[in-house]
């Protein structure tokens, strides 16, 4: 029963780690998209400056580029948080995995010693029978 609990805890930790990894990947994808938008606005701003676009359009491009820059900064923090959570999930899984393995090794040692004890008892019984 305890072995099943340890396996379940390890499985739960592995499931959580997988979920956290997916979140981290998604956050990274969003950051990449924002960086591409940001670069598009930078390119648009550069082209506007070269082509002498009107002041209203120039201000709009600067404002949008500033917003995408802020969004990139915020998303970078989300990515860092997701990476931290994934690392915590990885450590939790490693702990659960290690506990399960230690428990299984202990249980295996107990089974082996019990088998040896039974074998010795049976051998003693056989020895007693052969002497009589």
C-alpha positions in Angstrom: 0.0 0.0 0.0 2.8 2.4 0.8 4.6 1.4 -2.4 1.4 2.3 -4.3 1.3 5.7 -2.5 4.9 6.4 -3.4 4.3 5.5 -7.1 1.2 7.7 -7.1 3.1 10.6 -5.6 5.8 10.2 -8.2 3.2 10.0 -11.0 1.4 13.2 -9.7 4.8 15.0 -9.6 5.6 13.9 -13.1 2.2 15.0 -14.4 2.6 18.4 -12.7 6.1 18.7 -14.2 4.8 18.0 -17.6 2.0 20.6 -17.2 4.5 23.2 -16.0 6.8 22.4 -18.9 3.9 23.0 -21.3 3.1 26.4 -19.6 6.8 27.4 -19.8 6.8 26.5 -23.6 3.6 28.5 -24.2 5.0 31.5 -22.3 8.2 31.3 -24.4 6.1 31.2 -27.6 4.1 34.2 -26.6 7.4 36.1 -25.8 8.7 35.2 -29.3 5.5 36.5 -30.9 5.7 39.8 -28.9 9.4 40.2 -29.9 8.4 39.8 -33.5 5.6 42.4 -33.1 8.1 44.7 -31.4 10.6 44.3 -34.2 7.8 45.0 -36.8 7.0 48.3 -35.0 10.7 49.1 -34.8 11.0 48.5 -38.5 7.9 50.6 -39.2 9.2 53.4 -37.1 12.5 53.3 -38.9 10.8 53.4 -42.3 8.5 56.2 -41.1 11.5 58.2 -40.1 13.3 57.6 -43.4 10.1 58.4 -45.5 9.1 61.4 -43.6 5.7 60.2 -42.4 3.5 62.7 -40.7 3.8 63.5 -37.0 0.5 61.8 -36.0 1.5 58.5 -37.6 5.0 58.8 -36.1 3.6 59.3 -32.6 1.3 56.3 -33.1 4.2 54.1 -34.2 6.3 55.2 -31.2 3.4 54.6 -28.8 2.8 51.2 -30.2 6.5 50.3 -30.2 6.6 51.4 -26.5 3.7 49.2 -25.7 5.1 46.2 -27.4 8.4 46.8 -25.6 6.6 46.9 -22.3 4.7 43.8 -23.2 7.9 42.0 -24.0 9.4 43.0 -20.6 6.2 41.7 -18.8 6.2 38.5 -20.8 9.9 38.0 -20.1 9.1 38.1 -16.4 6.3 35.5 -17.0 8.8 33.3 -18.8 11.2 33.6 -15.9 8.4 32.7 -13.4 7.4 29.7 -15.6 11.0 28.6 -15.7 11.2 28.8 -11.9 8.0 26.9 -11.4 9.2 24.2 -13.9 12.4 23.9 -11.9 10.5 23.6 -8.6 8.3 20.9 -10.3 11.4 19.1 -11.5 12.9 19.1 -8.0 9.5 17.9 -6.6 9.5 15.0 -9.1 13.1 14.1 -8.4 12.3 14.0 -4.7 9.2 11.8 -5.2 11.2 9.6 -7.6 14.0 9.2 -5.0 11.6 8.5 -2.2 9.9 5.8 -4.3 13.2 4.2 -5.2 14.5 4.2 -1.6 11.2 2.7 -0.5 11.4 0.0 -3.2 15.0 -0.8 -2.3 14.1 -1.1 1.4 11.1 -3.3 0.5 13.3 -5.5 -1.8 15.9 -5.8 1.0 13.2 -6.9 3.4 11.8 -9.4 0.9 15.3 -10.8 0.3 16.0 -11.1 4.0 12.6 -12.8 4.5 13.4 -15.2 1.7 16.8 -16.0 3.3 15.2 -16.5 6.7 12.6 -18.9 5.1 15.3 -20.8 3.2 17.4 -21.2 6.4 14.4 -22.4 8.3 13.6 -24.9 5.6 17.2 -26.0 5.5 17.2 -26.5 9.3 14.0 -28.5 9.0 15.6 -30.7 6.3 18.8 -31.1 8.4 16.7 -32.1 11.4 14.7 -34.7 9.3 17.9 -36.2 7.8 19.4 -36.7 11.2 16.4 -38.6 12.5 
